[in-house]
Amino acid sequence: MLDSLRDRIYDKVLKTITDISGHSPTELNGRTELILDLGLDSLAIFEIVIELEESFDLQITDEDIERIKTIDDIVDHIYRQENARKQD
């Protein structure tokens, strides 16, 4: 059974990406690459990051953005931050 927190994060990330990119959710999965598969430019990625930072009340640094390639990368990054926050 998947962790419900991770599921909620995945759903929000997917909705944010589809809202900004115009792609259908059926076109996307965790391995979908933001640049290679979706053709997103830096402005679209910036918009996604800003929306997710506001939604989850967290910060995604420039270094983090450089490491993020796929939807799962974003979800995992947010999930780790949320878990760390719960442990504090």
Backbone as CSV, one residue per row, in Angstrom:
resi,resn,N_x,N_y,N_z,CA_x,CA_y,CA_z,C_x,C_y,C_z
1,MET,0.842,-1.190,0.000,0.000,0.000,0.000,0.883,1.248,0.000
2,LEU,0.584,2.159,-0.860,1.367,3.381,-0.946,1.041,4.310,0.212
3,ASP,2.011,5.078,0.612,1.844,6.051,1.682,0.861,7.132,1.235
4,SER,-0.135,7.415,2.064,-1.159,8.382,1.662,-0.605,9.800,1.519
5,LEU,0.398,10.167,2.330,1.031,11.480,2.178,1.669,11.581,0.800
6,ARG,2.393,10.546,0.402,3.038,10.557,-0.916,1.982,10.628,-2.022
7,ASP,0.885,9.922,-1.834,-0.202,9.973,-2.821,-0.762,11.386,-2.964
8,ARG,-0.979,12.049,-1.837,-1.507,13.420,-1.877,-0.511,14.366,-2.548
9,ILE,0.765,14.180,-2.240,1.797,15.007,-2.877,1.798,14.754,-4.383
10,TYR,1.780,13.482,-4.781,1.783,13.131,-6.203,0.592,13.778,-6.918
11,ASP,-0.587,13.678,-6.312,-1.788,14.256,-6.935,-1.653,15.764,-7.124
12,LYS,-1.134,16.462,-6.119,-0.972,17.923,-6.210,0.090,18.284,-7.248
13,VAL,1.198,17.544,-7.266,2.251,17.801,-8.256,1.695,17.587,-9.660
14,LEU,0.980,16.487,-9.851,0.405,16.193,-11.167,-0.573,17.288,-11.596
15,LYS,-1.440,17.710,-10.692,-2.401,18.771,-11.021,-1.680,20.067,-11.375
16,THR,-0.656,20.409,-10.620,0.103,21.634,-10.884,0.752,21.573,-12.261
17,ILE,1.372,20.452,-12.571,2.042,20.304,-13.870,1.030,20.353,-15.010
18,THR,-0.097,19.676,-14.861,-1.088,19.698,-15.948,-1.700,21.084,-16.113
19,ASP,-1.949,21.774,-15.009,-2.503,23.132,-15.098,-1.559,24.082,-15.828
20,ILE,-0.269,23.968,-15.546,0.705,24.900,-16.128,1.129,24.479,-17.531
21,SER,1.281,23.169,-17.749,1.805,22.704,-19.036,0.728,22.503,-20.096
22,GLY,-0.510,22.277,-19.649,-1.571,21.986,-20.602,-1.636,20.528,-21.013
23,HIS,-0.738,19.698,-20.503,-0.761,18.267,-20.809,-1.866,17.579,-20.019
24,SER,-2.394,16.512,-20.574,-3.416,15.724,-19.902,-2.767,14.838,-18.836
25,PRO,-3.436,14.632,-17.697,-2.884,13.741,-16.673,-2.647,12.323,-17.188
26,THR,-3.419,11.901,-18.192,-3.237,10.555,-18.738,-1.921,10.413,-19.497
27,GLU,-1.316,11.527,-19.879,-0.030,11.509,-20.580,1.144,11.371,-19.617
28,LEU,0.886,11.544,-18.319,1.962,11.665,-17.347,2.021,10.477,-16.401
29,ASN,3.238,10.189,-15.953,3.446,9.230,-14.874,4.695,9.668,-14.111
30,GLY,5.057,8.934,-13.092,6.181,9.330,-12.251,7.495,9.464,-12.988
31,ARG,7.670,8.701,-14.051,8.934,8.733,-14.806,8.966,9.799,-15.899
32,THR,7.870,10.515,-16.073,7.809,11.562,-17.092,8.827,12.648,-16.777
33,GLU,9.668,12.959,-17.767,10.682,14.001,-17.591,10.110,15.354,-18.011
34,LEU,10.343,16.331,-17.156,9.757,17.656,-17.367,10.247,18.314,-18.649
35,ILE,11.530,18.218,-18.914,12.092,18.883,-20.091,12.042,17.967,-21.312
36,LEU,12.575,16.755,-21.185,12.666,15.868,-22.346,11.308,15.388,-22.847
37,ASP,10.425,14.988,-21.941,9.133,14.440,-22.361,8.062,15.510,-22.561
38,LEU,8.048,16.502,-21.680,6.996,17.523,-21.750,7.428,18.778,-22.484
39,GLY,8.733,18.933,-22.691,9.231,20.110,-23.394,9.071,21.400,-22.615
40,LEU,9.034,21.302,-21.281,8.864,22.510,-20.473,10.116,23.371,-20.515
41,ASP,9.922,24.669,-20.556,11.059,25.587,-20.502,11.270,26.039,-19.060
42,SER,12.295,26.838,-18.849,12.648,27.255,-17.490,11.541,28.082,-16.839
43,LEU,10.813,28.857,-17.618,9.718,29.651,-17.059,8.601,28.750,-16.526
44,ALA,8.232,27.734,-17.288,7.187,26.804,-16.845,7.635,26.051,-15.594
45,ILE,8.886,25.629,-15.564,9.404,24.933,-14.382,9.396,25.870,-13.182
46,PHE,9.771,27.120,-13.395,9.743,28.117,-12.322,8.313,28.286,-11.788
47,GLU,7.340,28.357,-12.684,5.934,28.489,-12.269,5.489,27.285,-11.440
48,ILE,5.888,26.099,-11.865,5.549,24.877,-11.128,6.167,24.912,-9.737
49,VAL,7.436,25.272,-9.672,8.142,25.328,-8.388,7.475,26.328,-7.449
50,ILE,7.164,27.515,-7.944,6.529,28.545,-7.110,5.188,28.038,-6.572
51,GLU,4.395,27.447,-7.431,3.087,26.926,-7.013,3.244,25.844,-5.940
52,LEU,4.200,24.942,-6.129,4.397,23.865,-5.155,4.967,24.390,-3.844
53,GLU,5.862,25.373,-3.923,6.389,25.984,-2.695,5.254,26.601,-1.879
54,GLU,4.344,27.273,-2.550,3.211,27.895,-1.857,2.240,26.841,-1.323
55,SER,1.985,25.816,-2.094,1.034,24.779,-1.689,1.512,23.994,-0.476
56,PHE,2.810,23.711,-0.447,3.354,22.875,0.626,4.120,23.671,1.677
57,ASP,4.183,24.989,1.516,4.892,25.851,2.458,6.323,25.358,2.692
58,LEU,7.058,25.247,1.590,8.445,24.814,1.650,9.254,25.551,0.604
59,GLN,10.561,25.324,0.633,11.435,25.974,-0.338,12.133,24.916,-1.182
60,ILE,12.182,25.163,-2.471,12.919,24.316,-3.403,14.035,25.187,-3.960
61,THR,15.267,24.842,-3.617,16.412,25.672,-3.995,16.769,25.479,-5.468
62,ASP,17.588,26.383,-5.980,18.073,26.257,-7.360,18.824,24.946,-7.546
63,GLU,19.598,24.544,-6.530,20.342,23.281,-6.603,19.380,22.097,-6.679
64,ASP,18.297,22.174,-5.906,17.283,21.115,-5.962,16.666,21.051,-7.353
65,ILE,16.345,22.203,-7.908,15.723,22.261,-9.233,16.626,21.619,-10.282
66,GLU,17.922,21.842,-10.186,18.857,21.259,-11.150,18.862,19.736,-11.086
67,ARG,18.597,19.168,-9.903,18.600,17.707,-9.741,17.265,17.076,-10.138
68,ILE,16.231,17.869,-10.180,14.896,17.348,-10.479,14.735,17.183,-11.990
69,LYS,14.478,15.950,-12.391,14.281,15.655,-13.813,12.871,15.135,-14.087
70,THR,12.351,14.318,-13.167,11.065,13.655,-13.394,10.015,14.099,-12.372
71,ILE,8.793,13.705,-12.635,7.714,13.977,-11.681,8.011,13.295,-10.350
72,ASP,8.485,12.049,-10.393,8.837,11.355,-9.148,9.926,12.088,-8.373
73,ASP,10.863,12.708,-9.077,11.911,13.483,-8.388,11.287,14.611,-7.560
74,ILE,10.313,15.294,-8.128,9.641,16.382,-7.403,8.886,15.818,-6.200
75,VAL,8.125,14.764,-6.441,7.331,14.154,-5.370,8.242,13.687,-4.241
76,ASP,9.320,12.994,-4.584,10.250,12.497,-3.565,10.869,13.637,-2.773
77,HIS,11.226,14.709,-3.445,11.829,15.863,-2.772,10.851,16.464,-1.758
78,ILE,9.626,16.679,-2.174,8.617,17.252,-1.273,8.311,16.276,-0.140
79,TYR,8.214,14.997,-0.457,7.929,13.972,0.553,9.012,13.957,1.635
80,ARG,10.267,14.021,1.225,11.370,14.053,2.205,11.263,15.284,3.095
81,GLN,10.967,16.430,2.506,10.843,17.654,3.308,9.665,17.572,4.275
82,GLU,8.558,17.029,3.824,7.386,16.890,4.691,7.676,15.932,5.843
83,ASN,8.341,14.818,5.562,8.690,13.866,6.623,9.670,14.470,7.611
84,ALA,10.638,15.224,7.120,11.609,15.874,8.008,10.900,16.878,8.914
85,ARG,9.947,17.580,8.373,9.197,18.561,9.155,8.398,17.869,10.263
86,LYS,7.832,16.699,9.960,7.061,15.951,10.955,7.947,15.457,12.098
87,GLN,9.216,15.177,11.786,10.130,14.649,12.793,10.657,15.737,13.714
88,ASP,10.572,16.981,13.295,11.069,18.097,14.122,10.156,18.410,15.269
